Amino acid sequence: MNMITNHLPTAELQALDAAHHMHPFSNQKELADRGARVITRASGVTLTDSEGNEILDAMAGLWCVNIGYGRDELADVAARQMRELPYYNTFFMTTHAPVIALSAKLAELAPGDLNHVFYAGSGSEANDTNIRMVRHYWSAKGKPEKKIIISRQNAYHGSTLGGASLGGMIPMHQQGGLPIPDVHHIPQPNWWAEGGDMSPEEFGLARAQELEKAIEELGEDRVAAFIAEPIQGAGGVIVPPETYFPEIQRICDKYDILLIADEVICGFGRTGNWFGSQTVGWKPHIMTIAKGLSSGYAPIGGSIVCDEVAEVVGATEFNHGYTYSGHPVAAAVALENLRILEEENIIGHVRDVAAPYLKKKWESLTDHPLVGEAKIVGMMGSIALTPNKEARAPFAADAGTVGLICRENCFANNLVMRHVGDRMIISPPLVMQPDEIDTLIERATRALDQTYERIKSEGLYK
Ligand SMILES: *Cc1c(COP(=O)(O)O)cnc(C)c1O
């Protein structure tokens, strides 16, 4: 067997990849026909591929590389930890310094009495933990019938059976017999697509009140928890109207249910605060964390849990855990990532420099004939593509056709920007500087221009 490295020709790597590697969320046949793009290295906010292209990564990998690529400190910490203690479990009354230090740090950073951390290898696993934890909590309190978890349509909470069930992605439910029982979905606060004639403010209130309706209909005595992303990420960076979360909080205060903020994207600075729930003004009992926790340098996720829930759940044995819960190398890497975020005041950079600059530029994209609304909070943003801004109309093509064309044009202009349907989304590294933001906007504008020309010529612009 030859050594398979970046020195092989791209076509050879692509052929081997297509033959043996099954890609997530991909059409494998299409991928085999076209060949996957081979990423060879990355530094700062820039990726390099096997053809030598330098690509601006406006998605921070998959919403995770918050401190940017190429930070030697994290590599050094990982190497040191692997030599000292590469692995030990935390199951049978054992622990180790990296997981202790990370837990204490997270308790310090998380608001209020969110003082306890249960670890997982990813955000999906952490949400599986949450399902079992909130149900076990109510059961331990003598209310085993409180089992239903209310979530939202078009939410993303991961891809395990539990995570995808909590999520509101129909194409995911259609494969594998989801959702699992006792998960209920209410409509999302997506004004652009679903707001009709209402003002955004009215619509935000109405969509929040769907939660109250659901609790009333299902019965408070059967509802265990409500889960939401402060800002929906994979659903298309849907920024809720300002009326939404205050009303959600009012309803949550009124009923005896637990609140889970899925902070997997919003956590660790993305919205300009440590956590997205702080930005939207919402007080959860449990936070799901992953992605930015380690800036993607090591796989780690978890649930930050409030005193009361931790106490009830901790009073008996919780029959749950993962081999890699609190993995020492991942914990050490995460801790170093948090040190960098804090000591380099990266969240301050987001709040005072990067986000205000990006917001101005991003919102100016609405001058483009294709762009209806531009939404942005901190370093996560979206634009809605439309042939008719007034009517917020869809294109005369399947949803996502134009978005996909635009994404391809972005790639051709050395910019990673994703599409969700006909929304284009960004979530760049938090360390992005104004000159890099200029490049992002230049390339995005060029891609939009090319998309506009193409769909006009193909008769899709109507
Ligand atoms: C990515 C994501 C998850 C799932 O995390 P994985 O690490 O991919 O399992 C869960 N919730 C949200 C909000 C996410 O964006």
The ligand as a MOL file (V3000), in Angstrom:
LIG
                    3D

  0  0  0     0  0            999 V3000
M  V30 BEGIN CTAB
M  V30 COUNTS 15 15 0 0 0
M  V30 BEGIN ATOM
M  V30 1 C -23.7790 21.2230 15.2050 0
M  V30 2 C -24.8890 21.3080 16.1670 0
M  V30 3 C -25.2450 20.2380 16.9870 0
M  V30 4 C -24.6050 18.8910 16.8480 0
M  V30 5 O -23.2830 18.9000 17.1940 0
M  V30 6 P -22.3320 17.7180 16.6330 0
M  V30 7 O -21.0220 18.0000 17.3130 0
M  V30 8 O -22.3090 17.8270 15.1570 0
M  V30 9 O -22.9210 16.4430 17.0880 0
M  V30 10 C -26.2340 20.4220 17.9180 0
M  V30 11 N -26.8520 21.5930 18.0400 0
M  V30 12 C -26.5530 22.6480 17.2750 0
M  V30 13 C -27.2530 23.9370 17.4900 0
M  V30 14 C -25.5810 22.5280 16.2920 0
M  V30 15 O -25.3090 23.5610 15.4910 0
M  V30 END ATOM
M  V30 BEGIN BOND
M  V30 1 1 1 2
M  V30 2 1 2 3
M  V30 3 2 2 14
M  V30 4 1 3 4
M  V30 5 2 3 10
M  V30 6 1 4 5
M  V30 7 1 5 6
M  V30 8 2 6 7
M  V30 9 1 6 8
M  V30 10 1 6 9
M  V30 11 1 10 11
M  V30 12 2 11 12
M  V30 13 1 12 13
M  V30 14 1 12 14
M  V30 15 1 14 15
M  V30 END BOND
M  V30 END CTAB
M  END
